[in-house]
Amino acid sequence: METLICATNSSLFLSKHSPCRPNFPASYPTQKLNHLFSTLRPFASAKGFSSTPPPVGRDGNERPIRRKNNDDDDDELPRAVIYRIIRRILFSVGVPLGLGLLFLHTFGVLREKQVYDAPKWLAFMTAFLTFGASSVGIAYGALSASLDAEKDGSFLGVEQIQKNWVDMWQEEEAAN
């Protein structure tokens, strides 16, 4: 054993492969990289970075990217509606998220002060429920907003959810 530890090449060479790993090599060959780092260069243009070079036409210049115009399918929402949706999403995500962080902080402070040692399942369930409600808040905030620019809708937006949900599925069925 001392001979193997003190040898200059202490790697063990096995003549047979292990029956557990038949394709596992007994020794690791080292390879030298065949390319120089100076030949590697990034392709960058004003449009952004890409791992592939930009498409080049026959004349040597970049080809413009053609985009499909589907303006007839999408209706633009007024700014008032967009801001209403953003406010509702921020509120319906932010309140449960803030409550979850507040509860976790409170459990930590109570444990540090040795006032109440809350069980770990209570902190887990609190985080699960509040962060879960926060993730559902994105869909709730988008569906509960009134899509009419002049009509604000109610505080909770329950009637708007019912209307927007039906409209959303009717558009989906019409598209199919």
N, C-alpha and C positions, 0 to 999 in steps of 0.2 A: 504494500500500500504506500509506503514511504517513497518508493521508486516512482510511482505514478504522480505523486504530488510534487516531488522535486524535479521531475523531468522538465526539459525545456519545452517540449511539445506534450503537454499533459492531456491532450484530447484522446479519448479512448476510441480506437478503431475496431469496429465489430466486423468480423468476416461474414457473419450471417445477419440478415435483417430480422428484426423482431417479429414474432408471429402476430402480435397485436396490431402492429402498424406495418403492413407489408410494403407500402410505398414510401416509407419514411427513410430518407437517406442517412447513411451512417456518418458521413462527414459533410460539411457545408463548404462548397467551393465559393471563393470570392471572385467577383467579376469587376472589371474596371469599366467605367463608363466610356463609350466610344465617341461621345460628342463633347464639344467644348461649350462652356456656358456663354461664350461671346456670340455663338451662332443662334442662341435663343433670343428672340425679341418679341415684345408684345405688339399686338395689332390694336392700335387705338385710333379713333377718329372723333370728330366732334359729336357724333351721335352716341358715343358710349364705348365701353370696352367689350370685347368679344374674344372668345377663344379661337374662333375661326376668322380667317381674313374676310374683309368685305367683298361682296360679289363685284367682279370686274367685267366690263363689257369688252367687245372686240377692239374698241379704240383705246383701251387702257384706262379709261375712267370708271369710277364707281357707277353701278347701275342704281337708279332710284328704286326704292321699295314701293311696290304698288299695293294699295290697300283697297279693300272692298267698301263701297259706300252702301250702308244699310240704314240710311237716314229715314226711310219710310217706315221701318219697323219700330224704332225707338222714339217715344215722345219725350220731350224735355220737361222736367219738373220745374216749376217756378222756384226762385230762390227762397221765398217764404216757406214753401213746403220742405225744401232741403234743410233749411235751418231748423224747422220744427222737428224733422226726423232726427237730426243730429242732437238736438236738446233732449229729446225723449230717450235716445240711445244712451247718451251720457248719464242721464238721471237713472235709468233702469239698470245700467251696469255699475255706476259709481256708488249708489246707495248700498246694494248688497255687498259689494267689494269692500267698501269702507266699514260696514258693520262686521264683516268677517275679520278684517285686520284688527278692529277694535276689540272684538271678543278674544282673539288670540293674544293680543297684548295684555288684556285684562287677566286672562288665565296665567300668563307668565308673571305678571306683577303679584298676583295673589299667591302664586307658588313661591316666589322669592321672599315675600314678606311673611311667609308661613302662616297666612290667614286661612287659606283653603287650598288643599291639594286636590285639584280637579282630576278626575280620572282621564287617562289619555283618550279613551273612546269618546268622551264628551267634547274634547277639543277637536278630535277628528270629525265627528258628526257635525259640529258647528261649522267647521271649515268646509266640509262637503256640501252642506246645505246653502251656505251663503255664497260660496264661489260657484256652485251650480246654478243658483238663482241669477248670479251675475252673468253667466254665459247664456242663459235663456233670455236675459235682458236685451241682448242684441236683436233677436227676432221680435221680441215684444215691443221694443222701441220703434222698430221699423214698421210693424203692422198696426200699431195703435195710433199712428199719426194720421191726421186727416190729409187727404191728397188734394183737397180743394183749397186754393190759395186764400179765399175770403173767409173760410170757416175754420175756426181753431179746433173745435171738438172739445170733448170733456176732459177732465183732469186725468182719469184712468184710461179713457179711450176704448172701453169695452165694445161699444157699438161700432167703432171704426175697425176693430179687429175682426168682428164678424163680417163686415162689409168687405174689407180688404182681403180677407182669407178667401172668400167666395170668388172675388174678382181675380185673385192670383191663380186659382185653380182653373177658372174658365179660360184665362189666357194660355195656361199650360196645355189644356186640352185642345184649344184652337190651334196652337202651334203644331201639335202632333197630328 
